[in-house]
């Protein structure tokens, strides 16, 4: 079987009654800033919170009766897991999912709730994959690959059909890359319908598996840990099938940093009221970082999923706020006497800086006997406001340091 526009259309017939047709919305804020129309394809609103259900359901729909009796086994960072669990349970098929020990708690819990048996193994997806293949041999269950499978790729390609049905004259489509399934599927659909549309893949610079594969011309493992806040695309090696489709249909691949991903998560949440996991935010991260030319173009950013752990949201948003100058931690040395800290707080208040955290200490070896160190975390509106506050402190005679 080869992945074609026809197999993608067939996949849509198989899954259309079991998935949502997710919204395609515009982002007026970015249109003003970038001079182009920016659209978000909200797969975070899909059943199970991710696009992965499309490929998973299409794969299950093509199991033979004998394969269904054997049960299914899959490896996943979390989103493919939920799609397989949901689809298998609906048809009375036993499912086992191997996930990394680092998988978000929410994804593990959701997979169990959908009826799958969950096995945790290793730190990244590739560790879980190896364990799943072991279980496959031991039990005879049918292994359902999360991305390097023609039925799965065709299922993901249905996203491309929906995008062009709503905006036929789209100029650029940005797609996140893990193993390459969603990129290969969307690229096949989009390029088959309109070869002039530019398809760009986006991946974390901590796990540049497609970048490495394209440079070497073959599937290969990346160096480094592959650990990223975009856990859904933390894949050390892309699929051989997805690589060949990427070579044929994808125009280019760009990478984004952890900070750029964090900035995109914050932007989506604050400006568009969209909850996206790291993988789902990578296309927008490339836009915000100026790595995509959007001027005068219609650009679609695929928000592939929204299954982000609440604890991770807190850490990511804090990081993004610090980077944007909206949170700032600093220290200042004061005379250890009544009223000195109050003077500092008066300056901050006069400059409309909100104090989030404050602590005083005399337990620093380098402090003078009659001195104390004041540590503060303040909240500002932006970097310009932060710098104004720092300047006001310095003009009042205080030496601040981080």
N, C-alpha and C positions, 0 to 999 in steps of 0.2 A: 504494500500500500504506500502511495505517495501522498503527501499533503498538498492539496490543490484547493482552488476556490470551490469546486464541487464537493469535496469532502467536508469543507467548512460549512457549506449550506446544508449538507446532510446532517452534520452535527447539530445545527440549529433546530432541525426538525426533531431530533432525538431529545433535546433538553429544554425546548421553549416552554413547555408546560411546568417545568420544575425550577426555573430560575426567574429572576427579575430582569426586566429591561431597564438597566440603570440610567439615571439622568445624565445628560450632557449639559453643563451649565457654563455660563460666561463669567469672567472675573473682571468687572469694570475697573477695579483698582489697578491691576496690571496693564490694562489697555491704555490708561492714561500715562503710566510710567514708561512703557516699552514701545508704544506706538503701533501695537498690533492687537488682534483679538485673541485672547487666551481662553481656552475652554478646559474644563475638568470633566473627565469621564469618571463618574463616581462609582467605581466597583467596590468601594468600602461599604456601600449600601446594599451590596449583593447579599443573598442568603449566605450565612456563615461569615459574612463580613469580608469576603475576598473573591476575586475572579476565579480562584482555583476550582470552585465548584463546577464551573463550566466543563473543564477538561475531565474532571473526576467523574461526573455524571455521564459524559459521552463514552468514557472508557468502560464504565460499568454496564452501560446500555449495550455494549458490543461483546460482553462476556457470553460464552456458550453455556448451555445448561450444565454441562459437566464441570466447567470452571466455577460456576456459582456454588456447586456442591462442595468443592474443595476449600472455599473461603478465599479471602484476599489478604495480602500483606502489603504494606506500603511504608515508605520512609518519608519524613516530612519535617520541615521546620515549624509546621503548625497549620498552615492554611490548606494545603493539599490533604492533610490529615482529616480536617473537618468535612471536606467535600466527600472524601471516600467513606468516612464513617456515616454521614447522612445518607448517601446514596445506597450503601450496602445494607444498612439497617432497614431502609424503606422496602428493600426487596428480600429481606430475611436472610441476608448473606453474612456469615461471620467475618469480622474484620479485625485485623491486628495492625497497629500503627507504631512504628519505632520513631521516636523523636529525640533530639539532643537534650541533654540534661539542662542546657541553658535556654530551652524553649520557654517563652513567656507562660506564666502560670495560667493566664486566661485561655491561651490556646490549648494547653493540656486539659484543663477542666472542660472546655467546650467539646473537645474530641471525645472525652469519656462520656459526656452527657448525650452525645449523638449515638452512643452505643458501641464504640470500639474499645478493644483492649489496648491499653497504651503501655509501651515499653520504653523506658528512658535509657539512652546510651550515648556517651561521648559528649564532646563540647560543640561540635559543628555538624551540619547536615551530613557531611560525608561519613562521619562516624556512625550515624544512625543508618545510613544507606548500607554500609558493610554489615551491620548487625541484622538488618532486614533480609539481606540475601542469605545469611546463615539460617535464619528462621524459615525462609522459603524452602531451603534444602531439607531441613529437619521435618517440616510439616506437610510439604506438598502444596501449600497455599499458593495462589496465583499472585505474582508480584506485579503491582501496578505502579509504574514509574511516574514520578511527579512532573517530569518535563520531557524526557527523551522518548516519547511515544506518539505515534501518528494520530491516534484518537484523541489523546490529551491536547496535542498541539492544535488539532482541528477545532476542538471545543473552545480553546482560548481565542482562536481566530474569529469567533462569532462577535467578539468585541469590536473588531475592525468593521464588520458589516454594519453594526449599529451606529458607529461613529459616522460613516459615510452616508448612511440613510438620512441622518439628521443634518449634516453639513457636507454635501457632496463636493464642495470646492475647498475643502481643508487643504492647507499647504504643507503642514508639518505635523507628524504624530510622534510623540515622545513616549517611550515605553521602558519600564524598569527591566533590568536583566538580573536573573539569578542563574538558573540552569539554561535559560533561553527559550522556554516554552511559550510564554506569553508574547515575547518579541517575535519569535518565528511565526506564530499563528497570526498575529495582527499584521505583520509585514507581508505575509503571503496573501491575506485577504485584501489589504489596502493596495498593494502593488498590482495585484491581478485586476482590480477594478479601475485603478488610475496610476499608471507607472510614474506620473510626474509628481506625485506626493512624496515628500521626503520623510523617510522613516529613520528615526534616531534612537538608539538604545542608550540607556543610562544605567551605570552601575556604581557601586561604592568603590572608592579607590583602595579600600582595605580588602576587597574581594574582586579584583578585576579579571574574572575568569574569561569573559568573552574577549576582552582586550588582548589578553595573553594568547588565547586560541587563534584569534585573527592574525596576530603578529607572527605566530609560528606556523599558521596554516593547518593546524590540527588540534585536536583536543589535548589539553595538557593541564597539569595541576599548577596552581599559582604558588608562589613562595609566600611565606608569612602565615599568620594565624588564620586569616580570613574572618576574624571577628569584627562585627560592625553593629551599630544600633539598628541598621536595616537587616534584622535577623532573617527576614523572609527571603533575602537574596544572598545570604552568606553561604555561597556555594564555591567550592574550590576548583570544580571542573565542570564545564558546560557539557551538554549532550552532543553526541556526534551528529545526530539528526538535526538538532537545532542549529548547530554550527553551519552545516551545509545550507540550510535555508537562510541563515543570516548572511552568508557570503553572497547568496543569490539576490536577496531582496533588501537588505539593510544598507542604508547610505553611509552611516558612520556610528561610532560608539564613543561616548564621553564618560568620564568618571567624575564623581563628586566626593568631597571630603565629609567627614563626620560632622564638622561644624556647619557645612552647607546643608546637610540633611536636617540637622536640628533647626536651622533657620527656617527651612521650608515647612517643617512640622508646625512651628510656631505661627508662621504666616497663614497656613491653611486653617488652623484652629481659631486664630484671632480675627483674620480679615474675611474668611469665607465660611466660618462656622463648620468646618469639615475636620473630622477626626481621622487622621491618617497614620498608619504605622510607618516606620522608617523606609521600607521598600516602596510604599505607595507615594512617599514624598520625594523620591529621588528625581523623577522627571522635572518637578517644579524647582528642585534644588539647582538643577542645571540652568533653568531659566533665570532664577534670582541671582545666580553667580555670573551671569553674563556669558554663558558658554553656548547659548543658542541665539541666533539672529532672529528676532521676532518682528522687527519693524515692517509694517505694511503687510503682515502675514496673518493667516488664521492658523493658530497653533493649538493642538490638543495634547494635554498632559494627562496620561492615564493614571488615576489614583487607584492603584491595584488592590489596596486593602486597608482596613482600619482596625485590625486586631492588635492593638498596642497595649502592653501591660501598664496599668495605672501607675505603678511605681516608676516605670521607665519614663512615662509622660512627665512626671514631676522632675526627674533628673534632666531630661532633654530640654524642657522649657526653661529650667533654671540656667542651664548652659547657654541657651539662645539669648536669654535676657541679659546675662552677663556680657556676652559678646556684643550685643547691640547697645551696651552702655546703660541699660535700664536697671541693672543691679550692679552695685559696686561695693567691694569690701576694702577698707583701708584702716590704717592704724595711725595714732597720733600720741605723742608723749606730752603729759601735762604735769603741772605741779600737783602734788598729792595733798590738796586742801579743798575745803568746802567751796562749791560754786564753780570750779574749773570745768567740770563736765557740762554744767548747765550753759556755760558760755558757748561751747561747741554746738550744743543742741539749738541754741538761739540762732546761730549762723545758718545751720541747716534748715531750720524752720523759715527763716527770712528768705531763703533761696528755694523754698518749696520742695525740699528733698524729704521724703518720708523715711523714717528710721525703721528698719525691719528687725535689726538685731544690734544689741550693744552689750559689751562686757568690759569690765575694768580689771586690771591685774597689776600687782606690785612684785610678782614673782618672775621677773626677768633679770638674768645676771647682769646685763649691761645697763639696767636702770639705776639712776642715782638714788640715794637713800630717801630723798624727799620727792621722788617722781613716781608716776604711774603711767601705764600704757592703756589707752582706750582703743578698743577694736569695735568698728561699726560696719554694718551692712546697710546701705541706703538704696532707696528706689528713686530713679530719675525717669524723665520722659524719653530721653534719648542721649546719645553721646555728647551732643552740644550742651545739653543741660548738665550732664555729669561734669564736663570740663569747666562749666561756669561755677559749679559748686566747689570744685577743687581750687579754682582761682580765688574764690571768696575766702576759703580757709587760709590759703597762703598769704593773701593780703592782710588777713587778721593776725599774721605772725606765726602761724602754725606750720610745722614741717610734717607733711603726711607721707606715709610710705605704705606699700602693699605687703 
